Amino acid sequence: MSARDDRKGQKIAGVAAGVRGHNADVTVNALTVRPLARDDLPRLSRWLAEPHVAQWWRDPSDLPSVEASYLPCIDGTDPAEVFVIEVAARAAGLIERYLVADDPEWHHAMRATGAVTGCAAGIDYLIGEPGLTGRGYGTAAISLFSALTFRRYPQADAIVAAPQQANAGSWRALQRAGYQRWWSGWLESSDPSDAGPAYLYGMRRPPSPERRATR
Ligand SMILES: CC(C)(COP(=O)(O)OP(=O)(O)OC[C@H]1O[C@@H](n2cnc3c(N)ncnc32)[C@H](O)[C@@H]1OP(=O)(O)O)[C@@H](O)C(=O)NCCC(=O)NCCS
C-alpha cells in the first residue's frame, strides 16, 4: 500500500451498518480516511476548540496556528502524514501517523519508557464532531488506520500511542482496536498534551501470511 493508494480513501467494512431487506447490499455509515487538505484547516481549527478535544489535545486552535502546524504536513515538508476521518462522506475527525524516530523528543520519550526498542510508528487521533463521539468511530478509525500504517511503514515493527491515564475514551478505543497497555507512568515530554500520568499502548506488527505458513 503506497501513500498514493491511501489518498484514494480507505473504507472499513466493520463499521458499515448493513441495511436489511430489499436494500441488503446497501451499506451506510462507511468509515474512510483521506489526506488532510488545505480546505480542511478551518474545520480542524473548530474541532481543536471543541471542549471534548481541547481537554486532551492541547494545541492552539486559532487558524494561523493550525496552518503553521499542518500546512507543512500537507505540502510534505513535515514527514507526519495527516488524514481526515469521514463517516458516510462527512468529515468526522483527524488521524495522523509518523515514524517515532522522525521526532527526536518523542523518540527520547518513547525510549525512556523502556517499552519501545525497535522501529515504531506513532498515531494520534480525534473525533472532532461532538455528535459523532461515543459511537465506535474512534475505535474503527484506529483499527483501519493501524493496518494502513503497518503497510505504509514496512520498517516499523510496532505502532504506539500514549494517552493520558485520565483520558479513558482514548485508551479504551485503543484497547478495543487491539492495542495492549505496555507501560504506565510520566512521559519525559514537554508537550502540554503529555502532562500528567500516561499509558503507553502498543500493537506489534502481525505476522505476515508467509511467516505464518512456515510455522
Ligand atoms: C478518544 C476518541 C478518539 C475516542 O473515539 P470515540 O469514537 O469517541 O470512542 P468509541 O465510541 O470508539 O469508544 C471507545 C471506548 O471509549 C469509551 N469512551 C468514549 N468516550 C468516552 C469518555 N468521554 N469517557 C470515558 N469513556 C469513553 C467508550 O465507551 C468505549 O469503551 P467501552 O469499550 O468500554 O464501551 C474521541 O472521544 C476523541 O476524539 N476525544 C478527544 C480527543 C482525544 O482525546 N484524542 C486522543 C488523544 S491521546
The ligand as an SDF file (V2000), in Angstrom:
LIG
                    3D

 48 50  0  0  0  0  0  0  0  0999 V2000
  -10.7310    9.4570   22.1130 C   0  0  0  0  0  0  0  0  0  0  0  0
  -11.7160    9.4240   20.9600 C   0  0  0  0  0  0  0  0  0  0  0  0
  -10.9540    9.4270   19.6160 C   0  0  0  0  0  0  0  0  0  0  0  0
  -12.4870    8.0970   21.0520 C   0  0  0  0  0  0  0  0  0  0  0  0
  -13.3300    7.9940   19.9400 O   0  0  0  0  0  0  0  0  0  0  0  0
  -14.8980    7.6860   20.1350 P   0  0  0  0  0  0  0  0  0  0  0  0
  -15.4520    7.4260   18.7910 O   0  0  0  0  0  0  0  0  0  0  0  0
  -15.4860    8.7790   20.9260 O   0  0  0  0  0  0  0  0  0  0  0  0
  -14.8290    6.3680   21.0300 O   0  0  0  0  0  0  0  0  0  0  0  0
  -15.5800    4.9820   20.7850 P   0  0  0  0  0  0  0  0  0  0  0  0
  -17.0280    5.2260   20.5770 O   0  0  0  0  0  0  0  0  0  0  0  0
  -14.8480    4.2240   19.7300 O   0  0  0  0  0  0  0  0  0  0  0  0
  -15.4240    4.2980   22.2150 O   0  0  0  0  0  0  0  0  0  0  0  0
  -14.2340    3.7130   22.6510 C   0  0  0  0  0  0  0  0  0  0  0  0
  -14.3340    3.3740   24.1090 C   0  0  0  0  0  0  0  0  0  0  0  0
  -14.1450    4.5600   24.8710 O   0  0  0  0  0  0  0  0  0  0  0  0
  -15.2710    4.7850   25.7140 C   0  0  0  0  0  0  0  0  0  0  0  0
  -15.4660    6.2130   25.7510 N   0  0  0  0  0  0  0  0  0  0  0  0
  -15.7360    7.0390   24.7270 C   0  0  0  0  0  0  0  0  0  0  0  0
  -15.7880    8.3100   25.1640 N   0  0  0  0  0  0  0  0  0  0  0  0
  -15.5500    8.2590   26.4910 C   0  0  0  0  0  0  0  0  0  0  0  0
  -15.4530    9.2430   27.5220 C   0  0  0  0  0  0  0  0  0  0  0  0
  -15.6380   10.5360   27.2370 N   0  0  0  0  0  0  0  0  0  0  0  0
  -15.1930    8.8450   28.7660 N   0  0  0  0  0  0  0  0  0  0  0  0
  -14.9930    7.5320   29.0480 C   0  0  0  0  0  0  0  0  0  0  0  0
  -15.0440    6.5640   28.1150 N   0  0  0  0  0  0  0  0  0  0  0  0
  -15.3370    6.9210   26.8680 C   0  0  0  0  0  0  0  0  0  0  0  0
  -16.3870    4.0060   25.0590 C   0  0  0  0  0  0  0  0  0  0  0  0
  -17.4020    3.6780   25.9850 O   0  0  0  0  0  0  0  0  0  0  0  0
  -15.6460    2.8100   24.5890 C   0  0  0  0  0  0  0  0  0  0  0  0
  -15.3190    1.9860   25.6790 O   0  0  0  0  0  0  0  0  0  0  0  0
  -16.0600    0.6170   26.0290 P   0  0  0  0  0  0  0  0  0  0  0  0
  -15.4690   -0.3570   25.0920 O   0  0  0  0  0  0  0  0  0  0  0  0
  -15.6830    0.3680   27.4370 O   0  0  0  0  0  0  0  0  0  0  0  0
  -17.5120    0.8590   25.8310 O   0  0  0  0  0  0  0  0  0  0  0  0
  -12.6970   10.6290   20.9830 C   0  0  0  0  0  0  0  0  0  0  0  0
  -13.5120   10.5540   22.1100 O   0  0  0  0  0  0  0  0  0  0  0  0
  -11.9720   11.9660   20.9480 C   0  0  0  0  0  0  0  0  0  0  0  0
  -11.7190   12.4740   19.8740 O   0  0  0  0  0  0  0  0  0  0  0  0
  -11.6350   12.5470   22.1170 N   0  0  0  0  0  0  0  0  0  0  0  0
  -10.9360   13.8500   22.1580 C   0  0  0  0  0  0  0  0  0  0  0  0
   -9.5510   13.8430   21.5270 C   0  0  0  0  0  0  0  0  0  0  0  0
   -8.6440   12.8220   22.1550 C   0  0  0  0  0  0  0  0  0  0  0  0
   -8.7000   12.5650   23.3510 O   0  0  0  0  0  0  0  0  0  0  0  0
   -7.7570   12.2350   21.3250 N   0  0  0  0  0  0  0  0  0  0  0  0
   -6.8040   11.2410   21.7810 C   0  0  0  0  0  0  0  0  0  0  0  0
   -5.5900   11.8890   22.3440 C   0  0  0  0  0  0  0  0  0  0  0  0
   -4.4850   10.6610   23.0280 S   0  0  0  0  0  0  0  0  0  0  0  0
  1  2  1  0
  2  3  1  0
  2  4  1  0
  2 36  1  0
  4  5  1  0
  5  6  1  0
  6  7  2  0
  6  8  1  0
  6  9  1  0
  9 10  1  0
 10 11  2  0
 10 12  1  0
 10 13  1  0
 13 14  1  0
 14 15  1  0
 15 16  1  0
 15 30  1  0
 16 17  1  0
 17 18  1  0
 17 28  1  0
 18 19  1  0
 18 27  1  0
 19 20  2  0
 20 21  1  0
 21 22  1  0
 21 27  2  0
 22 23  1  0
 22 24  2  0
 24 25  1  0
 25 26  2  0
 26 27  1  0
 28 29  1  0
 28 30  1  0
 30 31  1  0
 31 32  1  0
 32 33  2  0
 32 34  1  0
 32 35  1  0
 36 37  1  0
 36 38  1  0
 38 39  2  0
 38 40  1  0
 40 41  1  0
 41 42  1  0
 42 43  1  0
 43 44  2  0
 43 45  1  0
 45 46  1  0
 46 47  1  0
 47 48  1  0
M  END
$$$$
